[in-house]
Amino acid sequence: MRHAKVKQRVPTLGEPPGTLLPVGDAKVEASSITLLEFGPQELCETRFETVAAGLAHQSSQPVRWLNVYGLHDAGVMQAIGERFGLHPLVQEDILNNRQRPKLEDYGDYLFIATRVFDFPPNGGHLRYSQMYLVIGKDFVLSFQEKPTGVFEAVRERLRSSRGSLRSKGADYLAYGLIDAIIDDYFGVLSQFTEHVERTDQMLLHGREQGVLHKVQRLKHDCLKLRRSILPLREILLTLMRGEYRLIQPDTQVYLRDAYDHTMHVIESLEMSREMVADMLDLYLSTQSHRLNLQMRVLTVFSMIFMPLTLIAGIYGMNFENMPELHWHYGYFAVLGLMAAIAVGLIWLFSRRNWI
């Protein structure tokens, strides 16, 4: 699907809560809706050309998974919200592609906001894409800014009837989607670690052209990842406590496994974060050491010329009673003395490895 032209949307000040105003950039030209409805024996997958067709569809399967690409159409969001009874504040949050990761309980459903990341193929800053999940008793709604491929593995498992997805409820499907997001973090973190190690090698080999900019960019990307992964850990921890009736006890076991994976991601991210911090310290230390070497060389040359300048200054004074001025070999003697002092100082500094 082609990306839409970038169009910046900002919230209007003074609007009442629940006002459906898209915030951010539209990343697809038009919203699209796909529905997967399934049970233990059957799976139906439908792509709807219009929102009305999708909402008018009557499902005959125990579990429904409705996926929406595009978070910029307030009309689509309002229609889906009315069909599934979503609170206006939830609809408002979904239209905001700058929403922080969080979990909210609305009684009949749970609302989860999170993000997925990717690196542009030609390099550059880490990019994120907003993603939302609504978990109901017999349905899961997923909203994405654009197709990312994060949930493709879940779709394939449903199509091939591998695992327990087809025989379990909506809460287990939601776990599968959350687990897919965590798996995607592993891939992103692997790329991030490669960038960190590559920059570290550049620094160690003395190729410092543009390294500071790269280190600062890695530091910024690391903060982006932490701000999304740490709240996801809290979301899973809350779901594991069994406070929500929509999450069955047997699903909580799998959520514990997802929590362990999240902790693994966080630990790896913290290691990369420490490497970035160490690289910044190493870069600053290298620059300081290089400046000290340059100052030492300048100081050595200054010390060499200081006695020569003193001698030249003495014999440059305009006094008549200076015996050396009338000596036939005085000029050559002073030059020889100055050369001997310079050679001696150079030899001394060389012995001490100052030059």
SEVO-280931 format. One line per 2 residues: their letters; for each residue x, y, z of C-alpha. Coordinates in steps of 0.001 Angstrom, whole numbers, plus 524288, in hexadecimal, padded with zeros to 5 digits. Layout:
! residues N
a = X/Y/Z | ...;
END
This chain:
! residues 355
mr = 80000/80000/80000 | 80563/80D6D/7FC74;
ha = 80835/81730/806FA | 80025/8236C/80738;
kv = 805EE/830E6/8062A | 80A77/8357A/8135B;
kq = 80030/83E08/8196F | 80256/84316/82711;
rv = 7F696/8432B/83015 | 7F684/849C4/83D34;
pt = 7EC1E/849CA/847D7 | 7E3A5/855C1/848F3;
lg = 7E4A9/85CA7/855F9 | 7D830/85D7C/85DCB;
ep = 7D180/851A0/857D6 | 7C9B6/8496A/8618A;
pg = 7CEC3/83BD3/86576 | 7CB09/83138/85BDC;
tl = 7CB46/83A0E/84FE9 | 7CFCD/831E6/8445B;
lp = 7DAE3/839AA/83E57 | 7E5FD/83224/837CE;
vg = 7F35A/835FF/83D34 | 7FFDD/8335B/835AD;
da = 80344/82FB8/827C2 | 7FAFE/8270D/81F00;
kv = 80384/81B99/81A9A | 7F9B5/81501/81179;
ea = 7F09A/81B13/8078C | 7E443/8147D/80C69;
ss = 7E076/80BE3/817C5 | 7DECC/7FD55/81512;
it = 7D814/7F2EE/81D2D | 7DA61/7E44D/81DB3;
ll = 7D304/7DA82/825FB | 7D749/7CD1F/82A75;
ef = 7CCA5/7C55D/83129 | 7CFB6/7B7DB/835CB;
gp = 7CC6F/7AC44/83E31 | 7D2C8/79F01/84066;
qe = 7CE32/799CE/8333F | 7CCE5/7A592/82A66;
lc = 7D395/7B23C/82692 | 7CDE5/7BD03/81E3A;
et = 7D64A/7C84D/8197B | 7CFCE/7D40F/81329;
rf = 7D4DA/7E0F9/80E11 | 7CA81/7EB7D/80D77;
et = 7CA5E/7F604/8031E | 7C21E/7FF29/80B5E;
va = 7C03C/8014E/819CF | 7B197/7FF62/8187C;
ag = 7B383/7F1EF/81281 | 7BC7F/7EDF4/81D6C;
la = 7B398/7F292/82846 | 7A790/7EC8D/821F0;
hq = 7AE13/7DF3F/8215B | 7A839/7D54E/82AB0;
ss = 7B1E6/7CBE2/83095 | 7AEB1/7BDB4/83363;
qp = 7BB9E/7BA26/839E0 | 7BF09/7BAB5/8485D;
vr = 7CA6E/7C434/846F6 | 7CC29/7D00F/83E30;
wl = 7D889/7D78F/83B31 | 7D647/7E471/8344D;
nv = 7E28A/7EB52/82F74 | 7E28F/7F96C/82AB7;
yg = 7ED86/80023/82349 | 7ED5D/80EF9/823D9;
lh = 7EAC5/81778/82FC3 | 7E734/82427/828FF;
da = 7D8D8/8224E/8257C | 7CFEC/826FE/83062;
gv = 7C3DF/821DD/8293B | 7C940/813FF/828CF;
mq = 7CCF5/814B3/83710 | 7BFA6/8199E/83B24;
ai = 7B8A6/80EE2/8338B | 7C11F/80437/83996;
ge = 7BF84/80A5B/846F1 | 7B0C4/80A11/845D6;
rf = 7B0D9/7FC07/840F5 | 7B91A/7F6E6/84C37;
gl = 7B50C/8007E/856AC | 7C215/80756/85828;
hp = 7C2BD/812EF/8614E | 7C4F5/8201C/85A97;
lv = 7D1AB/821AC/86220 | 7D684/814CD/85C7E;
qe = 7D308/81952/84ED2 | 7DA03/8261F/85156;
di = 7E63D/81EF4/855F8 | 7E65E/8160B/84A10;
ln = 7E62E/821C2/840EE | 7F22F/8272A/847DF;
nr = 7FE9E/8212D/84248 | 806B9/82724/84D3C;
qr = 8000C/81FFB/8583F | 8089F/81A95/86309;
pk = 80813/80BDC/865B5 | 7FDCD/80887/86FE7;
le = 7F32B/7FF10/8745C | 7E555/8034E/877E3;
dy = 7D9BF/7FB67/87CA5 | 7CC41/7FF36/877A3;
gd = 7C4DE/7F3ED/87DAE | 7C046/7ECDE/87172;
yl = 7CD67/7EE36/86AC8 | 7DBB4/7F182/86D05;
fi = 7E2C4/7FC0A/86572 | 7F172/7FAD8/862FA;
at = 7F9D2/8050A/85C4D | 80781/8015B/857F5;
rv = 81165/803A3/84D1E | 8199C/7FC14/8436E;
fd = 82680/800AD/83DA6 | 82EA9/7FF4E/83169;
fp = 83B2C/804E3/82BD3 | 83A6E/80B5A/81E6B;
pn = 841BA/8036B/81407 | 84AC2/80EC6/810A8;
gg = 84E35/81199/81ED4 | 84973/81CA5/82756;
hl = 841B6/81DD6/833CB | 839BB/812CD/8396C;
ry = 82B8D/81424/83548 | 81FA1/80FF0/83CEC;
sq = 811DF/80C78/8390B | 8067A/80D5E/84265;
my = 7FE92/8011B/84521 | 7F24C/7FEF2/84D36;
lv = 7EB2B/7F2D8/8520B | 7DD54/7F1D9/85738;
ig = 7DAAC/7E4DD/85E0A | 7CC8D/7E0EE/85FE4;
kd = 7C5C5/7D484/86418 | 7C533/7CEAC/85679;
fv = 7CC89/7D870/84E14 | 7D986/7DF41/84C80;
ls = 7DAFA/7EC05/84539 | 7E867/7F01E/84069;
fq = 7EB34/7FD90/83AEE | 7F7D3/8009C/833B2;
ek = 7FCD3/80CBC/82CF0 | 801BE/804D6/82168;
pt = 80498/7F6A9/81DA3 | 81098/7F24A/8252F;
gv = 8103A/7E378/82407 | 81119/7E1E2/832D1;
fe = 804C0/7D99E/83394 | 8071C/7D1A9/8274B;
av = 80C62/7C617/82F0E | 7FFD7/7C5D6/8371D;
re = 7F7AF/7C5D0/82AB6 | 7FF87/7BA79/82542;
rl = 7FD8F/7B2B9/831C2 | 7EEF6/7B4EE/830B7;
rs = 7EEA3/7B128/82259 | 7F67D/7A4BA/82465;
sr = 7EFD3/7A181/8315D | 7FD04/7A044/83815;
gs = 7FD64/7A17B/846CC | 7F1D1/7A486/84F84;
lr = 7ED03/7B131/84995 | 7E136/7AB63/842B5;
sk = 7DCAA/7A3F0/84EBA | 7DDC7/7AEFA/858A1;
ga = 7D701/7BBD2/85B01 | 7D940/7CA0F/85810;
dy = 7E224/7CBE5/863D0 | 7EBA7/7C1BB/85E7A;
la = 7EB3F/7C84D/85126 | 7EEA1/7D51E/857E8;
yg = 7FA0D/7CE4C/85E85 | 7FE91/7C97E/85124;
li = 7FE43/7D761/84BCC | 805A1/7DCD2/85789;
da = 80FA8/7D1F0/8564A | 8115D/7D562/847E2;
ii = 81422/7E37A/84BC4 | 81E5D/7DEDB/8558B;
dd = 82493/7D60C/84B44 | 8255A/7E1DB/84250;
yf = 82C87/7E925/84D1E | 836CB/7DE59/84D07;
gv = 8393B/7E0BF/83E98 | 839CE/7EF7F/84040;
ls = 842CE/7EE30/84BF5 | 84BCD/7E551/8441C;
qf = 84CF5/7EFD4/83995 | 84EF6/7FA3C/843ED;
te = 859E2/7F23B/84A36 | 86065/7F0B5/83CE5;
hv = 86032/7FF77/83B2E | 86603/80136/848C6;
er = 870F2/7F76E/84646 | 873F5/7FD35/838EC;
td = 87510/80AD3/83EBE | 87D72/80581/849C8;
qm = 886D5/7FF71/83FF9 | 887B6/80C49/83891;
ll = 88B5A/81325/84531 | 89572/808FF/84910;
hg = 89BF7/80991/83BA5 | 89D1F/81840/83C4C;
re = 89327/81B2B/831AF | 88CB3/82624/83916;
qg = 886E6/82D9B/82DBB | 8788C/82F23/83139;
vl = 8797A/8259B/83CA5 | 8741A/82F46/84688;
hk = 867FE/83119/83E22 | 86649/82254/83D2F;
vq = 867D2/82096/84BDD | 85DE5/82B3A/84E9E;
rl = 85468/824F5/8450B | 8561F/817A6/84B92;
kh = 853BE/81DDD/858C7 | 84730/82407/853C0;
dc = 842B5/8171F/84DBB | 84594/81008/85A6D;
lk = 83CC9/8197C/861CA | 831F7/81705/857DA;
lr = 832C9/80861/85A0E | 83315/8098B/868E5;
rs = 82723/8125B/8690B | 81F76/807D1/861E5;
il = 824EC/7FB23/86779 | 824AC/7FED6/875E0;
pl = 81605/80209/875AF | 81394/7F53D/86E65;
re = 819E0/7EE1C/879CC | 81055/7F4CF/88312;
il = 804E9/7F163/87A2A | 80874/7E2ED/87A5E;
lt = 80AC6/7E337/888FD | 7FD27/7E8D3/88AF7;
lm = 7F6D9/7DEBA/88200 | 7FDD8/7D3B7/8893E;
rg = 7F7EB/7D77B/8965E | 7EAAB/7D234/89290;
ey = 7E361/7DED7/89538 | 7DBCD/7DE6B/88870;
rl = 7D0FD/7D49A/8861C | 7D372/7D503/87772;
iq = 7E0A5/7CE5E/8795D | 7DEF5/7BFF0/87C6E;
pd = 7E801/7B935/88646 | 7EDED/7B033/87C07;
tq = 7F18C/7BC20/873BD | 7F883/7C261/87F48;
vy = 80299/7B765/87E9A | 8060B/7BB8A/870C3;
lr = 80639/7C9C6/874C4 | 810B0/7C64D/87EC6;
da = 818DB/7C0D7/873B1 | 816C7/7CD68/86BFA;
yd = 81AD7/7D506/8780F | 82786/7CD34/878BE;
ht = 82A30/7D054/86A7E | 827CB/7DEAE/86D3E;
mh = 8317D/7DE57/87881 | 83B64/7D836/86F4D;
vi = 83949/7E341/865A5 | 83AC0/7ED67/8706A;
es = 84754/7E746/8756E | 84D15/7E70D/867BB;
le = 848DA/7F510/8659F | 84F43/7F944/8725E;
ms = 85BFF/7F2EB/86E06 | 85B71/7FA50/86133;
re = 85819/806B5/8688B | 86432/80521/8710C;
mv = 86C62/802F3/864DC | 86735/80F9B/85F0E;
ad = 86A33/816ED/86BB2 | 877DE/810FA/86C0A;
ml = 87A06/814D7/85DDE | 8767A/822CF/860F7;
dl = 87FF0/822D9/86C77 | 88A76/81C99/86403;
yl = 8886C/8269A/85958 | 88978/831EE/862E1;
st = 8957C/82BCC/8693F | 89BBB/829DF/85BE5;
qs = 89945/837ED/85840 | 89EC0/83C89/86549;
hr = 8AAC5/833DF/863A9 | 8ACF7/838DA/855DF;
ln = 8ABD5/846DE/85A97 | 8B5A8/843FF/8656D;
lq = 8BF41/83E68/85B7B | 8BDE1/84A5C/852E7;
mr = 8BFB2/85361/85E81 | 8CBC7/84BC6/862B2;
vl = 8D1F4/84D1A/85548 | 8CF12/85B9E/85528;
tv = 8D494/85CF8/862E5 | 8E11A/855BB/85F14;
fs = 8E373/85EA6/85384 | 8E0AA/86A6E/85C07;
mi = 8EAA8/865B0/865F7 | 8F4BD/863C4/85B33;
fm = 8F334/8719B/8562F | 8F22C/87831/86379;
pl = 900FA/87813/8668F | 903F8/87BA9/85878;
tl = 8FACD/88735/8597F | 9013A/88B08/86661;
ia = 90EC6/88B20/86055 | 90A19/8928B/8546F;
gi = 9035A/89C46/85D59 | 90F83/89E97/8657E;
yg = 91831/8A151/859C9 | 90DC3/8A96B/8537C;
mn = 90E9B/8B3C2/85E2E | 91466/8C0D4/85A3D;
fe = 91F25/8C233/86466 | 92C91/8C6DD/8602F;
nm = 933D8/8BF72/86AD8 | 93194/8B18F/8660C;
pe = 93EE9/8AB3B/863AD | 939AC/8A02C/85B2C;
lh = 9349E/8A9F6/85148 | 942A1/8ADCB/84DB7;
wh = 947C4/89FE8/84D43 | 94AF8/89B6D/83F66;
yg = 94517/88DC7/8417F | 93A30/891ED/84AAA;
yf = 92F3F/8903F/840BB | 93367/88264/83D6A;
av = 93568/87EE9/84BA9 | 927CC/8833B/84F71;
lg = 921CF/87BD6/84408 | 92974/86FBA/847E4;
lm = 92500/87124/855FE | 916E0/8726F/851C0;
aa = 91804/86696/848CE | 91E43/85E94/853AF;
ia = 9136D/8622F/85D32 | 908FF/85EAA/8532D;
vg = 90F53/85191/84FE4 | 91120/84E79/85E3B;
li = 902F2/85141/86182 | 8FE3A/84945/855E2;
wl = 906C2/83DDA/85A35 | 901A3/83EFF/8683E;
fs = 8F365/83F6C/8642E | 8F550/83421/85ACE;
rr = 8FB12/82BC9/865B4 | 8EEC5/82E57/86D9C;
nw = 8E5DF/82B75/861E7 | 8DFE6/838F7/8624E;
i = 8E1DD/83AB1/853C5;
END
